[in-house]
Amino acid sequence: MRGFRDWQGRTEPDDASMDSTARRLLADPGAEFLLAGDPAAGVCQLRYRLSIWTGVDDCCLEDLYVEDSARGSGLGRALVEAAVERARGHGCARMELDANEANAPALALYRSFGFDSHSKRADGHDLFMRLRL
């Protein structure tokens, strides 16, 4: 996850905070980390939460990162495939993610699995909005 932070050009959260948060997530039954490669060069973070709309859990593909040196090797595809399998095995009705619209390779990967924007608006882009508190 530090590699993902660094790849984004960010300096926060710092290493100690990331380590502490990762330990908390690893202990959380509603979170999973999937690794790919030997040694690991890709990571996928999944989060599960109950949906009022379906009565079962949704799976959020929170993060997906593959190191530069391993891009194009199929690790990203393997991680998304494993994530979809985990979500189905968990009984989820939906998987959600957000991706930067400028990241064409990521969008192509997700679309190859059938991910699509849920809005069919012809006049603009979907946005996942958040308020930082």
Secondary structure, 3 states (H helix, E strand, C coil): CHHHHHHCCCCCCCHHHHHHHHHHHHHCCCEEEEEECCCCCEEEEEEEEECCCCCCEEEEEEEEEECHHHCCCCHHHHHHHHHHHHHHHCCCCEEECCCCCCCHHHHHHHHHCCCCCCCCCCCCCCCCCCCCC
